[in-house]
């Protein structure tokens, strides 16, 4: 779908359920908040609902408390059953968890906005720009084209998402348009040092203890090119942290030169294992996730499993060997 077609989609519809993937991050949340604010300013009905609550460190992205979980207010808004689901920062509806289940049960039309390629096999419309740095950059461009006056809180939310998804403007998809968008946001009053502090200098002691405990499980394989970490429920309880505090732990091993693939196994309270995969360069971890019924992007993917951890780890390592 073209940019103009994406604009027409928002102009021609009036009821929107805006969501992002499970374990939401700054890019998904920033895009979600700003789009919800913008569509409301146009006189549309828009609500931001996710499957999971977001980490407390992201509360600055949502100063009006617009982003709720589907369990909090899904039943109190009957018009949602006829809304359009706008799914941000993921190319797979199933990554929206309970929101996806709600949308599929009510046969909601689904529209995806992402900065990764949409899956051609899925009959879902969407707008994707693979060259874009982040979903927040795309939402910024769309809101401007819709004639929405950008408010400081919206700009701050979008700036946070761009900073997060570009590694503070260091990743390869950071383009001239990314800096242009950031400049306009700073001109509106966004203070980069405040956003950086909120994103990277506001974790709790409990989150720090969780990081310590999970790092102690680190395993290295294939000449230190594959890193595996594990978070059990016991580890989570001992640290006093919340499940969403584990969000960024998977990225730590990738800071090491030799590590090309990072895997994080997280045990849920339902005795299910969520597996997250991250990779550098041309390694396609989405193909591994798809083997287990999951999906994602080439360098960032995941899935859920009920297999025993030891069996799951063994199968994962066997499949990963083929990528090298």
Buried (B, 14 or more C-beta within 10 A) or exposed (E): BEEEEBBEBBEEBBBBBBBBBBBBBBBBBBBBBBBBBBBBBBEBBBBBBBBBBBBBBBBBBBEEEBBBBBEEEBEEBEEBBEBBBBBBBBBBBBBBBBBBBBBBEEEBBBBBBBBBEBBEEBEBBBBBBEEBBBBBBBBBBBBBEBEBEBBEBBBBBBBBBBBBBBEBEEEEBBBEBBBEBBEBBBEBEBEBEEBEEBBEEBBBEBBEBBBEBBEEBEEBBBEEBBBBBBBBBEBBEEBEBBBBBBBBBBBBBBEEEEBBBBBBBBBEEEEEBBBBBBBEEEBBBBBBBBEBEBBBBBBBBBBBBEBEBEEBBEBBBEBBEEBE
